[in-house]
Amino acid sequence: MDIADLLAPKGVVLRGGASSKRQALHVVAEAAAAALDVDQSRIFEALLERESLGSTGLGSGVAVPHARLKDVDRVTAVFVRLDSPVAYESVDDRPVDLLLALFAPPKDGAEHLRALAAVSRALRSPELREQLRQAQTADAIKALFVKDKAPATAA
C-alpha cells in the first residue's frame, strides 16, 4: 500500500498552534474537514472516541490518529506537522509533532488495517521522520511519501 496514494489532494498541513493533544486533534480535524468535505466536529468527535480506547502515539514524535467516518468512501490520509511538539501519551512518552491521520468507511476493516500497518512501518524510519520535519512545503511532504514507496537505492 502506497501512502502517497492515500493522501487527500489537500491533505497536507504544515502548521503550529497546538499546545495539547486535544488541540492537535482539532488541527487534524480541521485539515480533514477541508480535505474530505466532512463536518469538522464529526471528525473531531470520531478521533476523540478512538483516542479514548488508547493513545495513537507511536513514539519518536509520531501519532497515527484514525477514525471511521460514514462520509468517506475509501481510506484517506491527512498529514499534519506541528511547529511545536505536544504531549500525546505516546508509548515512549515523547511529545508528538508528526500526525498522519487515517479515515476509513465504517465497513472497510481490512483496507484500514493495511493502511495503518503501512503508515506505521514507514514512520518507523528515522530518516523519513527527519525529512518530514525539514520539508518546507506540502508538495515536498507529498514527494517524501512518494519517495518512500520507491525501492531503496544505494547512495
Protein Blocks (a to p, Z undefined) as FASTA:
>chain_A
ZZklmpcfklcccdehiabfklmmmmmmmmmmmmnopafklmmmmmmmmmmnoccbebgh
iacdddddfkbcbdcddddddfbdcdehiaklpacfbdcdddddfklmmlmmmmmmmmmm
mmmpmklmmmmmmpmbfklmmmmmmmmmpccddZZ
